[in-house]
Amino acid sequence: MAEYIAYQIKRIAHTAVNRDLRGQAVSIVGLRGATSWDSPRVIVRLINMDGSLGAEYLVLPGLIIDL
């Protein structure tokens, strides 16, 4: 898994399954390691129009791209 630093600003790829996340700017909050039934995930929060952080999501590392 690529190295992610907390509070980096990234973008979600347009190929994400969740339509609400496609192309959205997010802030990385943390990482969740792999489990026996799931792959590793990156914990992100959406960035609102006023710059505050919104809802939190678990995202596959491959869907996170640079701005």
N, C-alpha and C positions, 0 to 999 in steps of 0.2 A: 504494500500500500504506500502510495506517495506520502511525503511528509507534509502535514498540514499544521499550520500554526494558528492558535486560537485568535479569533477576531480578524482574520484575513477576509478581505472582500473578494468573493468569487461570483460566478454566474452558473446557473443550472442549464445544462444542454437542452436543446429543443427536442431531443428524443426521449425526454422523461415521460413516464407513463402518466403521472399526475399532471393534468393540463394546467392546474393553478401554479405549478412550479416552473413550467417551461419558460426559459429565457429570463427568469427572475434573478435579481441580485440578492445574494445571501451573505451572511456573516458566519464563519465557521465557529462553532461553540465548543466542540470536542469530538472525541472519537469513541466508538463502541466497537470493541474487538469482536472477532468471529466467535460464534458458538457452534455447538455440534450440529445445529439445524439451520444456521443462517450465516451469511458472509459478513465481513466487517462493514460497518456503516459510519458515515460522517454525520455528526449532529450539526444541523444548520438552523439559522433563524432568518426569516425573510426580513428585508430592509424596507421599511415603510417610506412613503413619499416625504415625510418630515424627518427622516434619518433615524427614527427609533427602530428597535427590533420588534418584529411581530411574531407570528406563530413559529413553533419549532417542528422540524421534520428530521427523519432519518433518511439519508440519501446514499446510494451506492457511490463509491469513490470515482468510478468511471464517468459519472454524469456531471462532475464538478469541473468547470473549465475556467481559465483566466479571463479577466474582463477584456 
